[in-house]
Amino acid sequence: MIPRMALVAVAQPSRDSSGIATTEIDFGWGASMPSAYHMVHYRKYVSSDPKKSLETLCRNALATADAQGASLWQRVGDRFFDVPDGGSRKVLLNKVADLASAVFGEMCLVQSDGMQALLELTAANVKLSNLTTAEIFKLQESTAPKNSQFIRGMVYWLCIQDHIFFVKTQSMTAEHLRQYIEWLLKHASSALPSSANVKLQAEFDRATVGGDIGEIRSLRISGNAAPLLLSAAQLDPPKGVTKKVQHTARRIADRLVEMQQALPVVEALFGKARADSLVESLGPNEYLAVDASVKVRGSRTVESQEKMQELASELADMTDGKVQVEGKDGKLSDDDAILRTKMPFDLPHEGSNFLDFENVADQLQEVYTRFKADGKIT
């Protein structure tokens, strides 16, 4: 990765000819922190009590005190959650901060046992078979050092009202996040009754987000062409197939052709003659299925952006097959919308597995502000 360059100002104290102290500002280009792009995912807490937002519930849960009066904020050892059916895996809410306008934290998926594979860069000649002696590097496995555990994944999450924005890495999943929040509210505290369920909604009616997911990046169409039960050369349907069934199948297939789904894609790939030959070979219980994706890469022009938006609008009106539209700020799939967007995050150092804590907080709040301003969330 090439380090980003930033304009920096350096204060240089000095004195003028009369001996009075002055400060000169020198401007120059310096390397900024390395960064990496990650997907920011969005969920909304589905509450049975609109008077208690998820943000408030989390804040109250973390304020829960033990017998000595120490809140959960102060008891990191009590913030471990056993992953169901996860063996020795646990989720730890490590850094967590009240930002006044939000609750922000990082979770670690940790494992107390297991081995880490290592390549030992010490060459050795090893006889691998009766015919082969080869020089190799040895493979080793190592347990975690004493008083430490392996980190198998991370999630950084920000809760504002009932909105959650998060970035996950490695083996951490959205379900781990949901399970942890449910445990935090129900078992690590009494913020919610034990009978409550924590539901984080991922898909939304596209009408609620205005169908606007930003600049369209790709279109994906998958559909089926119903079996052509009667070829053009056949005068009668196959044995056991009624004319009604035959007519229905032909009508469905023709409609799919008109909507440019399965058959035209096959024709584009193989040519019309080979496509017709393939169709003629289909049995009564066979049909064609396609999954086509169109992406525009490189420097985007205004014309290509507008054309992709136009195509996306046309595809969204289709009722047959499955249509997915990928945009800068999310994905539309039939009548459902999923909100998400990629953002750059600072790394503590080049190649780090972690993200800079304060920078993630800033970037997730930026996504919230943008989604709010664009009317994607209310």
C-alpha positions in Angstrom: 0.0 0.0 0.0 1.3 3.5 -0.9 1.1 5.7 2.2 -1.3 8.6 1.8 0.3 12.1 1.9 -1.1 14.9 4.0 -0.3 18.6 4.1 1.2 19.2 7.5 2.2 22.4 9.3 5.3 22.6 11.5 5.8 25.4 14.0 9.4 26.7 14.1 10.1 29.1 17.1 12.6 31.9 16.3 13.4 35.5 17.2 13.4 38.5 15.0 16.2 41.1 14.8 15.0 42.9 18.0 15.0 39.7 20.0 11.2 39.3 20.1 10.1 35.6 20.0 8.2 34.7 16.9 6.8 31.5 15.4 7.1 30.6 11.7 4.9 27.9 10.1 6.5 25.7 7.6 4.1 23.7 5.3 5.1 20.4 3.8 3.9 17.0 2.7 4.1 14.1 5.2 2.9 10.5 5.3 -0.5 10.0 7.0 -1.7 6.8 8.7 -2.1 3.8 6.5 -5.8 2.9 5.8 -8.0 0.2 4.4 -11.5 0.1 3.0 -14.2 -2.0 4.9 -17.9 -2.4 4.4 -20.1 -0.6 6.9 -23.3 -2.6 7.6 -26.5 -1.2 8.9 -29.1 -2.8 11.2 -32.1 -1.4 13.0 -33.3 -2.5 16.4 -36.9 -3.7 16.4 -38.3 -2.5 19.7 -41.5 -3.5 21.5 -41.1 -0.4 23.7 -40.5 2.8 21.6 -39.7 4.7 24.8 -36.5 2.8 25.3 -34.0 3.0 22.4 -31.3 0.5 22.0 -28.7 3.2 22.7 -30.4 3.8 26.1 -30.6 0.1 26.8 -26.9 -0.4 26.1 -25.9 2.6 28.2 -28.1 1.4 31.1 -26.7 -2.2 30.8 -23.1 -1.0 31.0 -24.0 1.1 34.0 -25.1 -2.0 36.0 -23.1 -2.2 39.2 -21.9 -5.3 41.1 -22.0 -5.8 44.9 -18.9 -3.6 45.3 -20.5 -0.8 43.3 -18.3 -1.2 40.1 -20.2 -0.7 36.9 -19.9 -3.0 33.9 -17.9 -0.3 32.2 -15.2 -1.0 34.9 -15.3 -4.8 34.8 -13.8 -6.1 31.5 -13.6 -9.7 32.9 -17.4 -9.7 33.2 -17.9 -8.7 29.6 -17.1 -12.1 28.1 -19.9 -13.9 26.4 -19.8 -17.6 25.5 -20.7 -18.1 21.9 -23.5 -20.8 21.6 -22.1 -24.0 20.1 -18.9 -22.1 19.7 -16.7 -24.5 21.6 -14.1 -22.5 23.4 -15.0 -19.3 21.5 -16.1 -16.2 23.4 -17.0 -12.6 22.4 -15.5 -9.9 24.5 -16.7 -6.3 24.5 -13.3 -4.8 25.0 -13.0 -1.0 24.4 -16.5 0.6 24.9 -17.2 4.3 25.2 -20.2 6.6 25.8 -20.0 9.3 23.2 -22.9 11.2 24.7 -24.7 11.0 21.3 -24.0 7.3 20.8 -22.5 4.1 22.4 -19.4 2.9 20.5 -17.3 -0.2 21.1 -15.1 -3.0 19.7 -15.8 -6.7 20.2 -13.2 -9.4 19.9 -14.0 -13.0 18.9 -11.5 -14.9 21.0 -10.5 -18.6 21.4 -8.8 -20.0 24.5 -7.5 -23.1 22.8 -6.6 -24.2 19.3 -3.4 -23.9 17.5 -1.8 -21.3 15.2 -0.1 -22.6 12.1 3.5 -21.3 11.4 6.0 -21.7 8.7 9.4 -22.2 10.1 12.0 -20.7 7.7 14.6 -23.3 8.4 15.4 -25.4 5.3 15.8 -29.2 5.7 16.2 -32.1 3.3 13.4 -34.6 3.9 12.7 -37.9 2.1 9.1 -37.6 1.0 8.9 -40.9 -0.9 11.0 -43.7 -2.2 11.8 -41.5 -5.2 11.9 -38.0 -3.8 14.1 -36.2 -1.3 13.3 -32.5 -1.3 14.3 -29.4 0.5 11.4 -28.0 2.5 10.5 -25.5 5.2 9.0 -27.1 8.3 5.4 -26.5 9.4 4.8 -25.8 13.1 1.8 -25.2 15.3 1.8 -23.1 18.3 -0.7 -22.5 21.2 -1.4 -18.9 22.4 1.3 -17.6 24.8 0.5 -17.7 28.5 -2.2 -15.3 29.7 -3.4 -14.6 26.1 -5.9 -15.9 23.6 -6.2 -16.0 19.9 -8.3 -13.3 18.3 -10.4 -14.8 15.5 -12.3 -11.7 14.5 -13.3 -8.2 15.4 -16.4 -6.0 15.1 -16.6 -2.3 15.7 -20.1 -1.1 16.3 -21.9 2.2 16.9 -25.4 2.5 18.3 -27.3 5.7 17.8 -30.9 5.6 19.0 -32.2 2.3 17.4 -29.6 2.4 14.6 -26.5 0.2 14.5 -23.6 0.6 12.2 -20.8 -1.9 12.3 -17.6 -3.1 10.6 -16.6 -6.8 11.0 -13.4 -8.6 10.2 -12.2 -12.3 9.9 -14.6 -14.8 11.5 -16.8 -12.3 13.3 -20.4 -12.2 12.1 -23.5 -10.0 12.4 -25.1 -12.8 14.4 -22.3 -12.7 16.9 -23.0 -9.0 17.4 -26.8 -9.7 17.8 -26.2 -12.5 20.3 -23.8 -10.4 22.3 -26.2 -7.5 22.5 -29.0 -9.8 23.6 -26.8 -11.3 26.3 -25.7 -7.9 27.5 -29.3 -6.6 27.8 -30.8 -9.8 29.3 -28.2 -11.6 31.2 -25.3 -9.3 32.0 -27.9 -6.8 33.2 -31.6 -6.6 33.5 -32.1 -3.9 30.9 -34.5 -6.3 29.1 -36.6 -9.1 30.6 -35.2 -12.6 30.1 -38.2 -13.4 27.8 -37.4 -10.6 25.4 -35.8 -11.2 22.0 -33.4 -8.8 20.4 -34.1 -8.5 16.7 -31.8 -6.5 14.4 -33.5 -5.8 11.1 -31.3 -6.1 8.0 -33.8 -5.8 5.1 -36.2 -3.0 4.6 -39.1 -2.2 2.2 -37.4 -0.3 -0.6 -40.1 2.4 -0.3 -38.8 3.3 3.2 -35.4 4.1 1.8 -36.8 5.7 -1.3 -35.1 3.0 -3.5 -32.0 5.2 -3.4 -28.8 3.3 -2.8 -26.5 5.8 -4.3 -24.5 5.4 -7.5 -25.3 2.1 -9.2 -22.3 -0.2 -9.4 -23.7 -3.5 -10.8 -26.8 -5.2 -11.9 -27.4 -8.9 -11.2 -30.2 -10.9 -12.8 -31.1 -14.6 -12.2 -34.0 -16.3 -13.7 -35.4 -19.5 -15.1 -36.7 -20.4 -18.5 -39.6 -22.9 -18.1 -39.2 -26.2 -20.0 -40.0 -26.0 -23.6 -42.3 -29.0 -23.7 -42.9 -28.8 -27.4 -40.3 -27.9 -30.1 -41.4 -26.1 -33.2 -41.0 -29.3 -35.2 -43.4 -31.3 -33.0 -47.1 -31.3 -33.8 -48.2 -33.1 -30.7 -47.1 -32.7 -27.1 -45.0 -35.5 -25.5 -46.9 -38.4 -24.0 -48.5 -37.5 -20.7 -48.3 -33.8 -21.3 -51.6 -32.0 -21.9 -52.0 -29.2 -24.3 -52.9 -26.9 -21.4 -49.6 -27.6 -19.7 -47.8 -27.3 -22.9 -49.4 -23.9 -23.7 -48.7 -22.6 -20.2 -45.0 -23.6 -20.4 -44.6 -22.0 -23.8 -46.3 -18.8 -22.5 -44.0 -18.6 -19.5 -41.0 -19.2 -21.6 -42.0 -16.6 -24.1 -42.6 -14.0 -21.3 -39.2 -14.7 -19.9 -37.7 -14.2 -23.3 -39.4 -10.9 -23.7 -38.0 -9.8 -20.3 -34.5 -10.7 -21.4 -33.7 -13.2 -18.7 -32.7 -16.8 -19.3 -32.8 -17.5 -23.1 -31.3 -14.3 -24.4 -28.3 -14.7 -22.0 -27.7 -18.2 -23.3 -27.9 -17.0 -26.9 -25.4 -14.2 -26.1 -23.0 -16.8 -24.7 -23.3 -19.5 -27.2 -24.9 -18.0 -30.3 -28.5 -18.5 -31.4 -27.8 -21.8 -33.3 -26.2 -23.5 -30.3 -28.7 -22.0 -27.9 -31.6 -23.4 -30.0 -29.9 -26.8 -30.1 -29.6 -26.7 -26.3 -33.2 -25.8 -25.9 -34.3 -28.6 -28.3 -32.3 -31.1 -26.2 -34.2 -30.3 -23.0 -36.4 -33.0 -21.5 -39.9 -32.3 -20.1 -38.5 -31.7 -16.6 -35.5 -29.6 -17.5 -35.1 -25.9 -17.8 -32.5 -23.2 -18.2 -31.3 -21.1 -15.4 -28.9 -18.1 -15.6 -27.2 -15.8 -13.2 -25.7 -12.8 -15.0 -23.9 -9.8 -13.5 -23.0 -6.6 -15.2 -20.5 -4.2 -13.7 -18.9 -1.0 -14.9 -15.3 -0.5 -13.8 -12.8 2.2 -14.4 -13.4 5.9 -14.3 -17.1 6.5 -14.5 -18.7 9.0 -16.8 -21.9 10.9 -16.0 -23.5 9.2 -19.0 -22.6 5.7 -17.8 -23.9 6.5 -14.3 -27.2 7.7 -15.6 -27.6 4.8 -17.9 -26.9 2.3 -15.1 -29.5 4.1 -13.0 -32.0 3.9 -15.8 -31.4 0.2 -16.3 -31.7 -0.4 -12.6 -35.1 1.3 -12.5 -36.3 -0.7 -15.4 -35.1 -4.0 -13.9 -36.8 -3.1 -10.6 -40.2 -3.2 -12.3 -39.7 -6.9 -13.3 -41.9 -9.4 -11.6 -40.2 -12.6 -12.8 -36.8 -13.8 -11.8 -34.6 -12.2 -9.2 -33.0 -8.8 -9.7 -30.3 -7.4 -7.5 -29.0 -3.9 -7.8 -25.7 -3.1 -6.1 -25.1 0.6 -5.3 -22.6 2.7 -3.4 -24.8 2.7 -0.3 -26.5 -0.7 -0.3 -28.3 -3.4 -2.3 -31.8 -3.8 -3.7 -33.1 -7.3 -4.1 -36.7 -7.4 -5.5 -38.7 -5.4 -3.0 -36.1 -5.4 -0.2 -33.3 -3.0 0.5 -30.1 -3.6 2.4 -28.1 -0.5 3.5 -24.3 -0.6 3.5 -21.4 1.3 2.2 -17.6 1.1 2.0 -15.5 3.5 4.0 -11.8 4.1 4.5 -10.5 3.4 8.0 -7.1 4.3 9.6 -4.9 1.5 10.7 -2.6 1.7 13.7 0.3 0.7 11.4 0.8 -0.9 8.0 -0.6 -4.4 7.7 -2.5 -4.2 11.0 -5.4 -6.5 11.7 -7.0 -3.8 13.8 -8.6 -0.4 13.0 -7.9 2.8 14.8 -10.5 3.1 17.5 -11.2 6.8 17.4 -11.2 6.9 13.6 -13.8 4.2 13.4 -16.0 6.1 15.7 -15.7 9.2 13.5 -16.3 7.3 10.3 -19.4 5.4 11.5 -20.9 8.6 12.8 -20.2 10.1 9.3 -22.2 7.2 7.7 -25.0 7.8 10.1 -25.1 11.5 9.3 -25.0 10.8 5.5 -27.8 8.2 5.7 -29.9 10.5 7.8 -29.4 13.5 5.4 -30.2 11.3 2.4 -33.4 10.1 3.9 -32.3 6.4 4.0 -33.0 6.2 7.7 -35.3 8.3 10.0 
